[in-house]
Amino acid sequence: MVMKNLGRHLVVEMYGVSSSLLFDLSLARKVLRESVEACKATFMGEHYTTFAGGGISGIVVIAESHISIHTWPEYGYAAVDIFTCGDQIDPWRAYEIFTKYYSPSKINVMEIKRGLVEV
């Protein structure tokens, strides 16, 4: 029996990020768009929300799944999900874009293999 996974999901927690970066909606748009290009995914659409406290939620839908960010500027924290399907898309390339722009002092990353199926 041979098994393969259909997707890879990076659950990223970034700590110690400058609050000014986490308030910046234009930066979030730029980072999400660049992350799509970096991992060679297919852009399908996007949605962003800014909250009263200044936090941002943004998601880019890609043909291969999605990439999202949720920020808490008051804690210097951002949660990022990078879920890609298929063998051609590398979620770690998208991850590099987030760390480049947000420069967290501490990062926790967990990679989950999604859709483990028999082939």
N, C-alpha and C positions, 0 to 999 in steps of 0.2 A: 504494500500500500504506500502510495506517494501522496504527501500532503503539500498544499501550497496555501499561502494567505492571499486574500483578494485585495487587502489594503493595509496601509501603515498609518497609525494615528500617533502623532506626537502631542503629548499633554505637557505644556511648558509653563512653569511658574517663574516669573522674573521678579526679583526683589531688589531694593536699593536703586530704583530708577528715579531719576530727577522728576519731581512733580510737574515741572514745566513741560517736559516731554509727554507726560501722560495726559495733560490737558489739551494737547495740540491735535485737533481733528485733521488738519491738513497733513501732518506727519503720519498719522494713522493710515490715511488714504494712500499716501506715498509708499509706506512700508508694505501694506497689504498688496498693492499693485506690483511692486518690485519683487515681492516674495513669489507671486504667481509666475512672473517672468523667469526668476532664478531657478525654479524647479521645473520649468517648461510645461506648466499646466495650461489648460484652456479656460480663459476667463469667460464667465457666463453672466455675471451681474454682481451687484454689491448693495449693501444697505448699512447706514450709520445712524447712531443715536448719541446725542450728548445729554447727560443727566444734569439735574440742578446742582449737584455737588461738584460737577466738573468732570466726572468720569465719562468715558467713551466706550461704546460697544460698536464694533464694526465686523462685518462678515463679507467675505468674497466667496461667491459660489463659483466653483470650477467644475468642468465636466467630470473631473475625477473626484469630486466631493466638495470640501470647503476649507477655508482658512479664516480664523477669527481672532479678535483681540477684545478683551474687556479690561478696562483700567480703573484703578482706585488711586488717584493722585495723592490723596491724604495719607496713604500708607506706602507710597512708592512702589506699588505692586501692579503687575499686569499678568493676566491669564491668557495664554495663547493656545489655540487648537490648530493643528495642521493635520488634516486627514486627507490622504491621497490614495487612490486606487490605481491598480495597474503596475506593470513592471517598469514603465518608462519614466515615471515621475519620482523624483527624490525629495522627500519632505525635509531632509536635512539641509538642502540648499535654501529652502524657504526659511528655516530656522536661523541660518547664518545672517540673513537680512535683518531679522528682528534683533539679534544680539548686536549687530553692527550699529543700528540706529538708536537703540534704547540703552545700551551699555550697562546692563544690570550688574550689581556687585555680587549677587548670588543668583544661581539658576538651578532649578530642579527640572529634570526632563524624564519623562517616562514614555517609552515607545511600546505601543500595543499593536500586535499583529491582529488584524481584523479579518473575519470571514475565513477561518481555517477550513479548507475543504479538501476532499479526496479527489485526486486527478488520475 
